[in-house]
Amino acid sequence: MSTPVVRTERVGTTLLITLDRPQARNAVDAEVAIGLTGALDELEAAPALRAGVLTGAGGTFSAGMDLKAALRGVSPEIAGRGFGGLTEAEPAKPLIAAVEGFAMGGGFELALACDLIVAAEDARFGLPEVKRGLIAAGGGVIRLPKRIPYHLAMELLLTGEPVDGRRAGELGLANRVTAGGQAVAEALLLAERLAENAPLALAAVKRVVRAADGAPDSEAFAFQRGEMKTLMASADVTEGMTAFAERRPARWTGR
């Protein structure tokens, strides 16, 4: 029986997802893409899970696309979900990247597809596709200029040169910067913080942010009004207000 290249572990209300091809620096091939798709489906399907943490085994997040597999015509994309089954997916639940070592090319794009990033200070983020005659087509060219100032994004995209985790924090790419080897632990703590909040509200935040991206304010507010109407009719809103009045932690049901 073969060893899975993507492992999942439930840690409290968090699903820890680990890319597990350390011998290939967790490069993404079709098998990894299928495994990551399954892991994200597991996260979405389990009501007890509130957030996911994505990381890589062996001290490396991911070296990106498996070029050897790509040269054989093996695609690392999943229809409707993009590179690795993630870059064009829209998970309802929060997803945190815990980056140790290299997050290069498609690996960086997997991190950019997450909602939050925790980086070890000695991690390396880069989009070297231009050095191979390509562009960062898994979301790098599209997402990076929205996350950091235009000229800084263009420097990374046009030079293909990497930055370390400390610099990623300075640029605003990383929410937390840790000592080496501590990114997963910090990401799990951050996931616990998220789990204190209403799951319906967390999912609504993500939907509104997506809908508002590039849309006129009038359309964004119209979409948001629909989300608010749904939330106000939920049991969780009643519970949240009651818990506040009674000065106790809320007991969320996701209904």
C-alpha positions in Angstrom: 0.0 0.0 0.0 1.5 3.4 -1.1 2.0 6.2 1.4 -0.3 9.1 0.9 1.4 12.2 -0.5 -1.1 14.4 1.4 -1.8 13.6 5.1 -4.6 15.0 7.3 -4.8 15.2 11.1 -7.5 16.6 13.2 -6.2 18.9 15.9 -9.1 20.0 17.9 -11.3 22.0 15.5 -8.5 22.4 13.0 -7.6 20.1 10.1 -3.8 20.0 9.7 -3.1 19.2 6.0 0.5 18.2 5.2 2.0 17.9 1.7 4.2 14.8 2.2 6.6 14.4 -0.7 9.8 15.5 1.1 12.0 13.7 -1.3 10.7 16.0 -4.0 10.5 19.0 -1.8 6.7 18.6 -1.8 6.4 19.5 -5.5 2.9 19.2 -6.8 2.0 16.6 -9.3 -1.4 15.0 -10.1 -1.3 12.8 -7.1 -0.7 15.7 -4.7 -3.4 17.7 -6.4 -5.9 14.9 -6.0 -4.9 14.4 -2.4 -5.1 18.1 -1.5 -8.6 18.2 -3.1 -9.7 15.4 -0.9 -8.2 17.1 2.2 -10.1 20.3 1.4 -13.3 18.3 0.9 -12.8 16.7 4.3 -12.4 20.1 5.9 -15.6 21.5 4.2 -17.7 18.4 5.0 -17.0 18.1 8.7 -19.1 20.5 10.9 -16.7 20.1 13.8 -13.8 21.4 11.8 -13.6 25.2 11.8 -10.4 25.9 9.9 -7.5 24.3 8.1 -3.7 24.6 8.3 -1.7 23.8 5.2 2.0 22.9 5.5 4.7 20.7 4.1 6.7 17.8 5.4 10.5 17.7 5.9 11.0 21.4 6.5 9.8 22.6 3.1 6.3 24.0 2.2 6.4 23.3 -1.5 8.8 23.7 -4.4 5.8 24.3 -6.7 5.0 22.3 -9.8 6.7 19.0 -10.3 8.5 19.9 -13.5 9.5 16.3 -14.3 5.9 15.2 -14.1 4.8 18.2 -16.2 7.4 17.3 -18.9 5.7 13.9 -19.1 2.4 15.6 -19.6 1.0 15.1 -16.1 -1.1 18.0 -15.1 -1.1 19.3 -11.5 -4.4 21.0 -11.9 -7.9 20.0 -11.0 -10.8 21.1 -13.2 -12.6 24.0 -11.6 -10.1 24.2 -8.7 -6.9 25.1 -10.4 -3.3 24.3 -9.5 -3.0 21.7 -6.7 -6.8 21.7 -6.4 -6.6 25.0 -4.5 -5.6 28.1 -6.4 -9.0 28.5 -8.0 -11.1 26.8 -5.3 -13.2 28.8 -2.9 -13.2 27.0 0.4 -15.9 28.3 2.8 -13.7 27.7 5.9 -10.6 29.7 6.7 -7.3 28.2 5.5 -3.9 29.1 7.0 -0.6 28.4 5.3 2.2 27.5 7.7 5.4 28.0 5.7 8.7 26.5 6.5 11.6 26.3 4.0 10.8 26.9 0.4 7.5 28.2 -1.0 8.5 28.6 -4.6 6.5 29.1 -7.7 3.3 27.1 -7.3 4.2 26.6 -3.7 4.0 30.3 -3.1 0.8 30.4 -5.1 -0.7 27.8 -2.8 0.1 30.0 0.1 -1.4 33.0 -1.6 -4.6 31.0 -2.1 -4.9 30.7 1.7 -6.6 33.3 3.9 -3.7 33.8 6.3 0.0 33.0 6.2 2.3 32.1 9.0 6.0 32.1 8.0 9.2 30.9 9.6 11.7 33.8 9.5 14.1 31.7 7.3 11.3 30.6 4.9 11.8 31.5 1.2 9.0 32.9 -1.0 9.6 33.3 -4.7 7.9 33.2 -8.1 10.8 32.2 -10.4 8.6 31.3 -13.4 10.1 34.0 -15.6 13.5 32.3 -15.3 11.9 29.3 -17.0 10.1 31.2 -19.7 6.7 31.1 -17.9 4.6 33.3 -15.7 3.1 32.6 -12.3 -0.2 31.4 -13.8 -1.5 29.7 -10.6 -2.6 33.0 -9.1 0.8 34.6 -8.5 0.5 37.3 -11.2 -3.1 37.9 -10.3 -3.0 37.9 -6.5 0.4 39.2 -5.5 -0.2 42.9 -6.8 -3.4 42.9 -4.7 -1.6 41.8 -1.5 1.5 44.1 -1.6 2.4 47.5 -3.2 2.4 47.3 -7.0 6.1 48.0 -7.5 7.2 45.5 -4.9 5.0 42.9 -6.4 6.4 43.6 -9.9 9.9 43.3 -8.6 9.2 39.8 -7.3 7.3 38.8 -10.5 9.8 40.3 -13.0 13.1 39.4 -11.3 12.0 36.0 -10.0 14.1 36.5 -7.0 12.9 35.2 -3.6 12.4 36.9 -0.2 12.7 35.4 3.2 10.0 35.0 5.8 11.1 38.1 7.7 10.9 40.2 4.6 7.5 38.6 3.8 6.3 39.9 7.1 7.6 43.4 6.4 5.8 43.4 3.1 2.5 42.3 4.7 2.5 38.9 3.0 2.7 37.0 6.3 0.4 37.5 9.3 2.9 36.0 11.7 6.6 35.4 11.5 8.1 32.8 13.7 11.4 31.2 14.5 12.3 28.3 12.3 10.3 25.2 13.0 7.5 27.0 14.8 5.2 28.0 11.9 2.8 25.1 12.3 2.4 25.6 16.1 1.7 29.3 15.5 -0.7 28.6 12.7 -2.6 26.1 14.9 -2.9 28.7 17.7 -4.2 31.2 15.1 -6.8 28.6 13.9 -7.9 28.3 17.5 -8.5 32.0 17.6 -10.7 31.8 14.5 -12.7 28.9 16.0 -13.8 31.2 18.8 -16.0 33.0 16.2 -19.2 32.1 14.5 -18.6 29.7 11.6 -21.4 31.1 9.5 -20.0 34.6 10.0 -16.5 33.5 9.0 -17.8 32.0 5.8 -19.8 35.1 5.1 -16.7 37.3 5.5 -15.0 35.2 2.8 -17.9 35.4 0.4 -18.3 39.2 0.8 -14.5 39.8 0.3 -14.6 37.7 -2.9 -17.7 39.4 -4.2 -16.4 42.9 -3.5 -13.1 42.3 -5.3 -13.2 44.6 -8.2 -16.9 45.2 -7.9 -18.5 48.7 -7.6 -19.4 49.6 -4.0 -23.1 49.5 -4.9 -22.8 45.9 -6.0 -20.7 44.9 -3.1 -23.1 46.4 -0.6 -26.0 44.8 -2.3 -24.3 41.4 -2.0 -23.4 42.1 1.6 -27.1 43.0 2.4 -28.1 39.5 1.3 -25.4 37.9 3.5 -26.5 40.0 6.5 -30.2 39.0 6.0 -29.1 35.3 6.1 -27.0 35.8 9.2 -29.6 37.8 11.1 -32.0 34.8 10.6 -29.5 32.3 12.0 -29.5 30.7 15.4 -25.9 31.7 15.8 -26.7 35.4 15.8 -29.2 34.8 18.6 -26.6 32.8 20.5 -23.9 35.4 19.9 -26.0 38.2 21.3 -27.3 36.1 24.2 -23.8 35.0 25.1 -22.6 38.6 25.0 -25.5 39.7 27.3 -24.8 36.8 29.7 -21.0 37.4 29.6 -20.1 33.8 28.6 -18.5 32.2 25.5 -20.8 31.6 22.7 -21.8 28.0 21.8 -21.9 28.0 18.0 -23.9 25.4 16.1 -23.3 26.7 12.5 -27.1 27.1 12.1 
